[in-house]
Amino acid sequence: MTGMRRRPGLAGPLVMMVLAGGLAGCGGGLSLSPGTQPAPRTSSAAPPVTSPASSPAPSAPASGSPSASPSASPSGPRSGSVGRRRGGDPFTDRSLRRYLAGRKGQITAAVYDARARRTWVLHPGLHEYTASIVKVQIMGAALNQAQASGQPLPPSQAALMVPMIEASDNDAATTLLADVGGPSALARFDEAAGLTETEPSRLALIPGTDLPGWGLTRTTARDLVVLVARFAYPGPVLDDASRAYGLSLMEHVEPGQDWGVSGGVPAGTTIALKNGWLPVGTSGWQVDSIGWVRGHGRDYVLAVLAAGNPTEEYGIGTIETIARSVYQSRSGG
């Protein structure tokens, strides 16, 4: 996917989630339109057929964790705002911090800048539900298993992977997760990939709904940056063919699902992303976006999780404002 296309608003029923202990401070982005998913498109990439590559693992980036409480402001940050240190910590920008202080809900984000080889985290340690973005983990587990077997990705799994990522098809995700071995297999992949703050859900269904339970996997923005980086950059977990295949699917998500970390990114930029959204009873909407951005002198991975939004579009607006500020903060030289 190149450039940015705005996603039209989605209409849907409010899903009441009955969970022991409540949902305060948590959420996840689960595709909630059963029977209304767009028809899956055929990906332009073929499934990987090579055995594991021996490319070195990427170096572990340093981590920052700005979390100071800024003053409130209802307006978004201005382009080139005062307080921005290009190439440094994007979350210390004063205008962005004022904007976020005036937004409802709980927001956490992380960015890994490949040029600086550093990671910065906004509100580290805040765990939220993954919902549909867990589909990238499921994809990674399937590709990693195929590598370990020395065999091509089974055609049946490739047929599920395309609609799971490009159209966010829930049934395809449920079937593929079962095929790779369920939550235990997902946990093994997470461990291999370095996702130390992620706990796969073992529920068959979200309590009180007929929605798949994998949406209640819990994670952090930091772990999601690590996950996307396993696709974006060479390492031992996924070989070059697997990475290229996964990124191709994320670059070709359905029109209308390509919002989020693409916010403020100009045309001609490579963007590989996956989003999630879920109304959580009276707690508001959980809206999430993860992805890789490369071009115009930028090369970074961004993850944003936003819980407690009054509407889905409100959450999208918050994420895209963060994405725009992060893009502007990266060195374009």
JOLINTA-V34763 format. One record per run of one state. SS is the DSSP state (H for helix, E for strand, C for the rest). FROM is the first residue (numbers start at 1). LEN is the number of residues. Records with the same first field share a line. If there is no record, write none. Layout:
BEGIN
SS: FROM-LEN, FROM-LEN
END
This chain:
BEGIN
C: 1-1, 3-26, 30-32, 65-25, 93-1, 102-4, 114-4, 123-5, 130-1, 132-2, 150-5, 167-3, 181-1, 194-5, 200-5, 206-6, 217-1, 220-1, 233-7, 251-19, 280-1, 284-1, 296-2, 310-2, 330-4
E: 2-1, 29-1, 62-3, 106-8, 118-5, 128-2, 131-1, 199-1, 205-1, 212-1, 218-2, 270-10, 285-11, 298-12
H: 90-3, 94-8, 134-16, 155-12, 170-11, 182-12, 213-4, 221-12, 240-11, 281-3, 312-18
END
